[in-house]
Amino acid sequence: MDNFYFIGVDVSKKKLDFCVLFEGKVLREEQVSNHQQAVARLIGELKNDLEMDNEQFLICAEHTGQYTFPLVCACKSVECKLWLENPSQIKYSSGMQRGKNDKVDAKRIAIYASRFGDKVKYYDRPTEEIERLKQLERERALYVTDLAKYKGQMYDQKDFMPAALYRKKTKRMKGLIQELQAAIDAITAEMEKIIGSTEVLARQMELLMSIDGVGKVVALNVIIETEAFSRFDNPRKFCCHAGVAPFSYTSGSSQHSKNKVSHRANKNIKKLLHMAAVSVTHRKEGELKAYYMRKVEEGKNKMSVINALRAKIVARMFAVIKKRPGRAGRTDGLRAHHLARRVRAVNASAATFEFEGERLTYTASRDVDYQNEDLAVGVYYNDGAGFTAGTYRVEVYADGRLAGQSDIVLR
């Protein structure tokens, strides 16, 4: 970029280090306290001294959680561009490094921004409701962890200490448990109030909880992590983020390991998706339960099948959120299979659509004006080649879901 300034910012708890890079040369290096007013003042000084407008510079920093909050607020107040990048992405893109300090890190971040400016993703701050839910969920999770810890101490040590000492300890812990439970209940009530007052969040919670295995905690955490499904545009990206998507690990002729998930993932979301998938396996019936039993009977590893269930749950989450009932919509497609010959689709050159993480070919498609009432729909298809005798299975997909299927015998 010509006549463009890249500003790298190293974020720490108490201070920020700034490095201004222009055409590969360092022009300024500054340090400021990590407070919104101080950061905004420094950005204003840099704009005046270097005669920059908001379209001539980009601020890049590592996304280090809460410590970036003053920087985010300052950039919003002066209406400048901010890029918050994954720290690992910057680290592994900077080549071999020796030594580090905050000043050097700010320069490395500025160099990264100048080298990979074509991959910039401007930071879009979440809505106030999502921010509040995120902070409350973190606090709630902290108290839930402590509550489990104290309950474990109270019940596990009964037979391994003097009775008098145990009674006194139990009395103290019951008081702590009651206070923690009261705090959890208060936070939960506040979160429910926020969701209930926001139409979009209330609707998303209702839709997500209609999926097998998805309860309040899973639905809420997915909404927070996806920022009300605005941060991820498809389920495959979210599966990768959550550590559900498998990757191959091969090299030359010596390394041929099985496909496996990556440890670079949001472990909390992965844990919640795992619990949702496990709850499905304990149900008596349902599509996902039937899928699990069928794959296990085929000899598949149970954990591999559970991981597939995680991915299917994610796919269903995105499907129900993207679905807009009561409005005109397009069916994803109709597929006809010749069962005897295992033909994937009648029309081999037909277009494709995505279903539960896979690309499927459809035979025909049409738009339907659906108003939440029974509607007779006909789909006509003729490729001019005719059909051979045999049994065909017709599958109808709509809004990312399998709407129905039936077998037809042609003689």
Secondary structure, DSSP 8 states (H G I E B T S, - for coil): -TT-EEEEEEE-SSEEEEEEEETTEEEEEEEEESSHHHHHHHHHHHHHHHT--TTSEEEEEE--GGGGHHHHHHHHHHT--EEEE-HHHHHHTS-S-----HHHHHHHHHHHHHHTGGG--------HHHHHHHHHHHHHHHHHHHHHHHHHHHHHTGGGS-HHHHHHHHHHHHHHHHHHHHHHHHHHHHHHHHHHH-HHHHHHHHHHTTSTT--HHHHHHHHHHHTTTTS-SSHHHHHHHTT-SEEEEEETTTEEEEEEE-S-S-HHHHHHHHHHHHHHHTSSSSHHHHHHHHHHHTT--HHHHHHHHHHHHHHHHHHHHH--TTSEEE--EEEEEETTTTBS-S-TT--EEEETTEEEE-SB--EEE--SS----------SS---SEEEEEEEEETTEEEEEEEEEE-
